Amino acid sequence: MAHRDYEEFFELLNANGVKFLIVGAHAVAFYARPRATKDIDILHGATEESAVGILKAIRAFFGGYDLGLTIDDLCNSDLIVQLGVAPVRIDLMGSISGIGSFQDTWSKRTPGKYGVIDVSYISLDDLIRNKEKTNREQDKADLKYLRRAKTRKKVK
């Protein structure tokens, strides 16, 4: 079930021209199977253009407050910006393991919906590469289902 806060934030990102990809557990759910998670992971291009749009979205989402975030914060690809608290937290990331540049990853995106909002998901192949690189126990479990989903996709 889509969470309204996430939908609202995605709507604001879209309205501000931000290119973003849903990655992590919600992308696994999109391709393979739902699983419990306490956040939603968002990959964005760690560029000034992206950062400006994200800051506008954050200000609109939080009633005019930017939460002390700066363009430099959002351009730092090593920084994860967490908005909110679990179980409804948004993690904004400028990079993730196992994939190429954001532009390359964006070019392979899969359009979809989150609730009623148009969004883009990381491609299945890039999600598999990301999960292989992170190598956490949950990622190993996710890989089993993602590889099955890829096989089903080829058969169709």
Backbone as a ProteinNet text record, in pm:
[ID]
protein_1_A
[PRIMARY]
MAHRDYEEFFELLNANGVKFLIVGAHAVAFYARPRATKDIDILHGATEESAVGILKAIRAFFGGYDLGLTIDDLCNSDLIVQLGVAPVRIDLMGSISGIGSFQDTWSKRTPGKYGVIDVSYISLDDLIRNKEKTNREQDKADLKYLRRAKTRKKVK
[TERTIARY]
84	0	89.1	55.7	133.3	109.2	215.3	202.1	184.1	86	51.8	168.4	247.6	362.8	460.8	484.6	575	516.3	388.2	323.4	336.6	311.1	319.6	461.4	561.6	699.5	736.6	695.4	724.7	657.2	535.9	464.2	541.9	598	677.3	808.9	873.5	995.4	963.7	856.5	816.5	786.9	714.4	676.7	798.8	907.5	1029.9	1134	1091.8	1178.3	1293.3	1281.2	1389.6	1382.1	1494.3	1504.9	1543.6	1462.5	1491.6	1445.7	1508.5	1475.4	1444	1339.7	1313.2	1402.8	1476.9	1569.2	1537.2	1614.6	1596.3	1471.9	1418.1	1308.1	1183.9	1154.8	1035.7	1055.1	1177.4	1205.3	1195	1241.3	1226	1077.5	995.8	851	791.6	839.8	790.4	816.2	933.8	971.3	937.3	944.3	942.4	841.7	861.3	773.3	783.4	671.8	676.4	750.7	814.9	874.6	874.6	884.4	880.1	1002.2	978.3	1086.1	1039.9	1134.5	1101.6	1129.8	1161.4	1193.6	1173.1	1195.3	1198.2	1327.7	1399	1529.7	1514.9	1565.6	1555.7	1696	1726.3	1853.3	1829.6	1914.5	1903.9	2041.4	2043.1	2170.4	2225.8	2344.5	2403.8	2461.2	2370.6	2409.8	2343.2	2393.6	2333.7	2188.8	2162.3	2025.4	1930.7	1973.9	1893.5	1875.7	1984.4	1980.3	1883.9	1882.4	1790.7	1646.2	1613.9	1478.4	1440.4	1535.4	1508.2	1483.3	1565.1	1544.6	1408.7	1365.5	1231.8	1124.5	1141.8	1045.5	1044.2	1161.7	1170.8	1101.8	1128	1063	910.6	861.1	715.7	659.6	731.9	687.3	686	786.1	800.3	756.4	660.5	601.1	696.1	787.7	878.8	1016.6	1036.2	1166.4	1253.3	1382.2	1475.9	1553.6	1521.3	1582.2	1732.5	1781.6	1924.8	2006.4	1940.1	2011.3	2056.6	2167.2	2222.7	2237.9	2262	2290.2	2413.4	2515.3	2636.6	2605.5	2515.8	2477.9	2422.6	2333.1	2265.9	2353.5	2461.2	2557.4	2665	2669.2	2767	2715.3	2772.2	2721.6	2748.3	2830.5	2857	2760.8	2678.4	2588.9	2449	2391.5	2251.5	2172.4	2076.4	1990.4	1863.5	1835.6	1717.6	1612.5	1493.8	1380.9	1276.6	1234.7	1134.7	1197.3	1110.8	1155.1	1084.8	1150	1090.3	959.9	860.3	855.7	824.4	822.1	794.2	910.2	1022.1	1141.3	1178.3	1226.3	1274.2	1425.6	1497.4	1643.3	1680.6	1743	1788.1	1936.2	1970.1	2108.2	2156.7	2279.2	2339.6	2412.5	2430.7	2494.7	2460.9	2471.5	2457.9	2561.6	2590.3	2693.9	2652.4	2752.5	2733	2679.4	2651.9	2596.9	2688.2	2661.8	2739.7	2691.1	2707.9	2666.3	2514.4	2467.5	2322.8	2263.1	2328.1	2274.2	2260.1	2359.8	2353.3	2239	2228.2	2123.3	1986.1	1975.2	1849	1805.2	1901.5	1867.5	1807.5	1828	1775.7	1656.4	1605.7	1498	1373.2	1289.3	1160	1051.1	967.8	858.7	756.4	696.2	594.8	513.7	444.4	361.4	400.1	389.2	388.6	254.8	162.8	25.8	-30.1	-65	-118.7	-17.6	102.9	204.3	298.7	324.7	422.6	562.4	635.5	772.4	856.4	984.1	1074.3	1145.3	1162.3	1233	1366.6	1464.1	1590.6	1559.4	1634.7	1609.1	1633.7	1570.4	1588	1734.6	1801.1	1942.5	2029.9	2006.4	2085.3	2054.3	1929.7	1893.7	1964.7	1969.6	2041.1	2189.2	2250.7	2393	2415.2	2324.9	2335.1	2327.2	2231.5	2214.3	2335	2391	2510.2	2628.3	2640.1	2754.1	2743.1	2621.6	2606.7	2624.9	2576.9	2607	2562.1	2452.8	2395.3	2301.9	2269.3	2183.1	2049	1985.9	1856.9	1872.2	1984.5	2008.1	2025.5	2088.1	2101.9	1964.8	1876.6	1740.1	1666.3	1682.1	1617.8	1665.7	1793.8	1850.5	1781.4	1748.8	1680.8	1550.8	1473.1	1345.1	1363.3	1462.7	1487.2	1533.7	1617.1	1663.1	1547	1456.8	1336.2	1251.4	1237.6	1158.7	1221.1	1352.2	1420.4	1396.2	1399.1	1372.3	1229.3	1133.3	992.6	976.4	1048.2	1039.9	1088.3	1193.5	1247.5	1151.8	1080.1	990.5	869.7	821.9	699.1	711.9
-117.6	0	124.9	218.8	341.8	430.4	492.3	584.1	725.5	796	929.1	1028.2	1022.3	1113.1	1092	966.1	938.4	993.2	968.1	1019.5	1171.6	1238.5	1384.9	1431.4	1366.3	1406.2	1380.2	1266.7	1237.2	1338.5	1376.4	1476.4	1609	1645.8	1768.7	1757.2	1641.4	1622.2	1636.3	1571.1	1580.7	1725	1796.8	1935.8	2026.7	1988.6	2068.4	2013.8	1922.1	1872.7	1785.7	1723.3	1639.6	1500.7	1456	1317.8	1233.1	1131.2	1043.6	902.9	807.9	666.6	605.6	526.5	447.6	325.2	301.9	188.7	113.8	13.7	-54.3	-141.6	-158	-252	-221.4	-93.9	-61	-98.5	-92.7	-139.5	-291.8	-359.5	-505.4	-540.7	-467.5	-492.1	-466.2	-365.7	-333.2	-448.3	-508.9	-614.1	-755.3	-780.2	-919.8	-949.6	-891.3	-923.4	-815.4	-787.8	-690.3	-746.8	-659.3	-699.7	-580.4	-609.6	-503.8	-413.2	-285.2	-186.9	-65.3	7.4	123.1	255	247.8	369.8	347.8	452.4	440.7	505.6	436.8	482.1	548.6	670.1	749.8	785.8	750.2	786.5	908.5	1008.9	1130.1	1164	1242.3	1290.1	1394.1	1373.6	1466.1	1586.9	1661.8	1780.1	1903.3	2019.8	2143.4	2157.1	2123.2	2131.3	2042.4	1921.3	1828.3	1880.5	1928.8	1977.4	2094.2	2185.2	2299.8	2250.9	2157.6	2103.6	2027.7	1951.2	1876.4	1972.1	2077	2174.8	2243.3	2274.7	2332.8	2234.8	2107.8	2005.6	1991	1991.6	1980	2098.6	2218.7	2337.3	2327.9	2285.9	2272.7	2163.7	2054.9	1940.2	1973.7	2051.6	2083.9	2227.3	2279.2	2408.3	2526	2526.3	2638.8	2619	2512	2486.6	2398.8	2433	2351.3	2254.2	2252.2	2160.5	2180.2	2297.2	2324.8	2261	2201.3	2137.2	2241.3	2212	2302.9	2230.9	2308.9	2250.9	2161.6	2205.8	2124.1	1989.1	1987.5	1860.1	1763.6	1814.1	1728.5	1695.3	1769.4	1738.5	1640.8	1613.3	1520.1	1377.7	1307.1	1173.5	1070.4	1104.3	1011.7	1030.5	1134	1167	1111	1047.8	1005.2	1101.7	1168.8	1262.2	1187.6	1182.9	1112.8	1214.5	1199.7	1286.2	1203.4	1248.8	1175.5	1067.7	986.2	876.3	747.7	636.7	506.9	495	438.8	358.7	437	569.4	650.4	748.4	695.6	777.5	776.2	887.8	900	915.4	826.5	834.4	883.5	1000.1	1058.1	1028.4	961.7	919.4	970.2	1018.6	1064.4	955.4	840.4	726.5	599.6	487.1	355.7	263	154.3	60.3	-16.9	-51.8	-148.6	-97.1	32.1	85	194.1	236.2	343.7	479.4	577	713.3	721.6	827	845.6	858.3	933	951.7	818.5	732.6	600.6	519.1	522.4	447.8	503.9	635.6	701.4	658.6	646	611.4	471.3	387.2	249.8	232.2	341.2	336.4	266	224.9	166.5	259.3	313.6	398.8	314.8	374.9	305	403.7	351.2	432.3	400	499.7	476.8	532.3	444.5	486.7	539.4	667.5	728.8	820.5	829.4	923.3	853.8	919.7	868.6	881.5	771.8	768.2	682.1	675.8	586.7	497.8	372.7	274.5	243.1	210.4	160.5	37.8	17	-99.8	-227.8	-333.8	-462.2	-504.8	-489.5	-528.2	-446.1	-315.2	-231.2	-262.9	-293.9	-331.2	-460.1	-555.6	-680.9	-651.9	-569.9	-535.4	-466.2	-377.1	-307.6	-407.1	-497.1	-595	-689.3	-726.3	-812.1	-741.8	-613.9	-538.5	-513.8	-489.3	-457.9	-581.1	-695.4	-824	-835.6	-769.2	-788.2	-908.7	-963.4	-1082	-1057.1	-943.4	-913.5	-900.2	-844.5	-829.8	-965.4	-1058.6	-1194.2	-1258.2	-1239	-1291.8	-1222.8	-1091.8	-1017.3	-1067	-1096.3	-1140.2	-1264.6	-1356.9	-1479.3	-1444.4	-1354.6	-1316.2	-1228.8	-1141.8	-1056.1	-1137.9	-1237.1	-1322.7	-1403.5	-1449.6	-1518.3	-1423.8	-1300.7	-1201.6	-1176.2	-1173.1	-1151.3	-1268.9	-1389.7	-1508.5	-1505.3	-1469.6	-1460.7	-1355.7	-1246.7	-1137.9	-1185.2	-1266.5	-1317.3	-1415.9	-1494	-1597.4	-1535.7	-1423.2	-1360.8	-1317.2
0	0	0	-83.3	-93.9	28.1	74.6	187.9	133.1	183.1	131.7	142.8	250.1	261.3	146.1	111.7	0.4	-129.8	-150.9	-272.6	-281.7	-171.6	-170.1	-203	-144.3	-170.3	-316.4	-371.2	-512.1	-604.3	-569.3	-647.4	-648.4	-534.1	-524.2	-601.7	-595	-674.4	-822.6	-867.5	-1008.2	-1047.2	-962.3	-991.6	-1002.5	-935.3	-938	-1035.2	-1121.6	-1227.9	-1183.1	-1067	-1015.1	-1078.5	-1132.9	-1180.2	-1060.1	-1030.6	-917.2	-949.7	-882.9	-900.2	-765.1	-760	-640.2	-647.6	-540.4	-530.7	-401.3	-366.2	-237.9	-232.8	-112.7	-87.9	-170.6	-191.8	-271.2	-417.8	-468	-603.8	-609.5	-505.6	-498.7	-504.7	-430.5	-431	-569.3	-638.2	-772	-868.7	-861.8	-955.9	-909.7	-780	-735.8	-625.3	-509.5	-396.8	-290.9	-225.2	-116	4.3	77	203.7	297.6	424.9	526.3	513.1	528.7	529	608.1	661	744.4	674.4	544.2	471.3	322.5	247.1	101.6	55.3	-30.7	-77.6	-213.8	-223.6	-345.3	-392.5	-516.7	-579	-667.6	-653.2	-734.6	-789.7	-893.9	-946.4	-850.8	-801.5	-703.6	-777.4	-841.3	-918	-858.3	-895.5	-844.7	-890.9	-1015.3	-1068	-987	-961.1	-881.1	-738.9	-681.2	-542.7	-526.5	-621.9	-615.7	-615.2	-703.4	-708.8	-583.1	-529.1	-406	-290.3	-279.6	-171.6	-182.5	-303.7	-322.1	-275.4	-309.8	-268.2	-116	-54.9	91.3	158	108.7	167.1	156.2	43.2	25.6	116.3	129.2	209.5	358.4	402.6	544.6	577.2	503.4	536.1	531.5	435.8	419.2	479	553.1	617	528	522.2	444.2	532.3	661.2	758.7	772.1	731.6	741.3	630.4	533.5	423.2	322	256.8	156.6	23.2	-79.4	-210.7	-201.8	-127.6	-111.4	-47.8	51.1	113.9	9.4	-73.9	-171.4	-291.4	-310.5	-417	-370.1	-241.1	-184.7	-204.7	-300.9	-334.6	-225.2	-126.6	-16	100.8	95.1	205.7	180.2	281.8	276.2	362.8	302.4	374.8	413.4	543.1	592.9	635.3	578.7	611.3	684.2	801.1	877.3	962.7	1020.1	1106.1	1064	1091.3	1062.4	1141.1	1084.4	962.1	834.8	842.5	723.4	705.6	659.6	640.6	492.3	444.4	307.3	312.8	245.6	236.8	97.3	90.4	-36.3	-53.8	-163.3	-187	-321.8	-324.7	-449.1	-523.8	-459.8	-526.5	-449.8	-519.9	-456.9	-518.6	-452.3	-495.9	-620.6	-700.3	-806.8	-938.5	-947.2	-1072.3	-1125.8	-1248.5	-1309.1	-1262.5	-1347.8	-1314.8	-1304.2	-1238.9	-1229.6	-1369.1	-1458	-1593.4	-1665.6	-1652.9	-1715.9	-1655	-1524.2	-1454.7	-1490.4	-1497	-1534.4	-1674.5	-1765.9	-1904.6	-1915.7	-1814.5	-1815.3	-1721.3	-1667.7	-1568	-1621.9	-1527.9	-1561.4	-1508.9	-1598.7	-1550.8	-1474.9	-1375.3	-1297.2	-1216.2	-1121	-1031.4	-888.3	-804.2	-660.5	-615.9	-579.7	-555.3	-685.8	-688.1	-810.3	-878.5	-824.5	-874.2	-972.4	-1085.1	-1180.7	-1121.4	-1123.5	-1072.4	-1165.8	-1138	-1210.6	-1110.4	-1149.6	-1067.6	-1133.2	-1051.9	-1103	-1188.9	-1296.4	-1381.1	-1301	-1343.6	-1276	-1278.9	-1392.5	-1401.1	-1306.9	-1300.2	-1209.5	-1063.5	-1033.7	-896.4	-856	-946.4	-918.8	-894.1	-979.3	-959.8	-825.3	-788.9	-660.3	-545.5	-550.5	-442	-434	-549.2	-549.1	-482.6	-504	-451.1	-300.6	-251.2	-109.5	-22.1	-68	-4	141.8	177.7	311.5	307.2	422.2	426.6	358.2	387.8	325	173.8	129.7	-13.8	-80.9	-11.8	-66.3	-84.6	12.6	0.9	-113.9	-124.7	-234	-370	-381.5	-509.2	-562.6	-475.1	-517.4	-590.5	-534.5	-594.4	-718.2	-716.1	-832.2	-952.7	-929.1	-1040	-1097.3	-1010.7	-1059.5	-1143.4	-1097.9	-1171.9	-1309	-1314.6	-1442.2	-1536.1	-1483.5	-1564	-1617	-1531.6	-1574.7	-1683.4	-1671	-1768.1	-1905.3	-1909.8	-2035.8	-2101.6	-2019.9	-2071.5	-2141	-2092.3	-2145.7	-2288.4
[MASK]
++++++++++++++++++++++++++++++++++++++++++++++++++++++++++++++++++++++++++++++++++++++++++++++++++++++++++++++++++++++++++++++++++++++++++++++++++++++++++++

